[in-house]
Amino acid sequence: MALLALLFSILIAAIGAIGLVSPATLLHFVRRFQSSAGLYAAAGFRVRSGLALLFTTDRSRAPERVGKQWKTRIILIIEFSCNNLKS
């Protein structure tokens, strides 16, 4: 799982580097996700990378702090989702 988290981190860093070097290329890449299927793919990637990072927190330098951050984020995600369902 640590290897998966590392690969996700490298991929995200590479996308950021592309955005710095060639914003037009990044824009072309991002436009692929404007469809419904692309949005689901991006959401799936985000969930998988988040879970990979969550399951590797025990190997971090401060696992208690990271665990508290994840609990807070999960609560905020649930609250945000419930608020969006009401409107």
C-alpha positions as CSV (number, residue, x, y, z in Angstrom):
1,M,0.0,0.0,0.0
2,A,2.9,2.3,0.7
3,L,4.1,1.8,-2.9
4,L,0.7,2.6,-4.2
5,A,0.6,5.8,-2.2
6,L,4.1,6.7,-3.5
7,L,3.0,6.1,-7.1
8,F,-0.1,8.3,-6.6
9,S,2.0,11.0,-5.1
10,I,4.5,10.9,-7.9
11,L,1.7,11.0,-10.5
12,I,0.1,14.1,-8.8
13,A,3.5,15.8,-8.6
14,A,4.1,15.1,-12.3
15,I,0.7,16.6,-13.2
16,G,1.6,19.7,-11.2
17,A,5.0,19.9,-13.0
18,I,3.3,19.7,-16.3
19,G,1.0,22.5,-15.3
20,L,4.0,24.7,-14.4
21,V,5.9,23.9,-17.6
22,S,3.1,23.8,-20.1
23,P,-0.3,25.1,-18.8
24,A,-1.9,24.5,-22.2
25,T,-1.0,20.8,-22.0
26,L,-2.5,20.5,-18.6
27,L,-5.7,22.2,-19.7
28,H,-6.0,19.8,-22.6
29,F,-5.5,16.9,-20.1
30,V,-8.1,18.3,-17.7
31,R,-10.7,18.8,-20.4
32,R,-11.0,15.1,-20.8
33,F,-12.7,15.0,-17.5
34,Q,-15.5,17.3,-18.4
35,S,-17.8,14.5,-19.3
36,S,-19.8,12.5,-16.8
37,A,-17.6,9.4,-17.2
38,G,-14.5,11.6,-16.8
39,L,-15.9,13.0,-13.6
40,Y,-16.5,9.6,-12.2
41,A,-12.9,8.5,-13.2
42,A,-11.4,11.6,-11.5
43,A,-13.5,10.9,-8.3
44,G,-12.5,7.3,-8.3
45,F,-8.8,8.3,-8.6
46,R,-9.2,10.7,-5.7
47,V,-10.9,8.1,-3.5
48,R,-8.3,5.5,-4.3
49,S,-5.4,7.8,-3.6
50,G,-7.0,9.0,-0.4
51,L,-7.5,5.5,0.8
52,A,-3.9,4.6,-0.1
53,L,-2.7,7.5,1.9
54,L,-5.1,6.7,4.8
55,F,-3.9,3.1,5.1
56,T,-0.2,4.1,5.1
57,T,-0.6,6.6,8.0
58,D,0.8,4.1,10.5
59,R,4.2,4.4,8.8
60,S,4.2,8.2,8.9
61,R,6.2,10.3,11.3
62,A,3.1,11.5,13.1
63,P,0.4,8.9,12.7
64,E,-1.8,10.4,15.5
65,R,-1.9,13.8,13.8
66,V,-2.6,12.3,10.4
67,G,-5.4,10.1,11.8
68,K,-7.0,13.2,13.4
69,Q,-6.8,15.0,10.1
70,W,-8.5,12.1,8.3
71,K,-11.3,11.9,10.9
72,T,-11.9,15.6,10.5
73,R,-12.0,15.4,6.7
74,I,-14.4,12.5,6.7
75,I,-16.7,14.4,9.0
76,L,-16.6,17.4,6.7
77,I,-17.2,15.3,3.6
78,I,-20.3,13.7,5.2
79,E,-21.5,17.1,6.3
80,F,-20.9,18.7,2.9
81,S,-22.7,15.7,1.2
82,C,-25.7,16.0,3.4
83,N,-26.0,19.7,2.9
84,N,-25.9,19.2,-0.9
85,L,-28.6,16.6,-0.7
86,K,-30.9,19.1,1.0
87,S,-30.6,21.8,-1.7
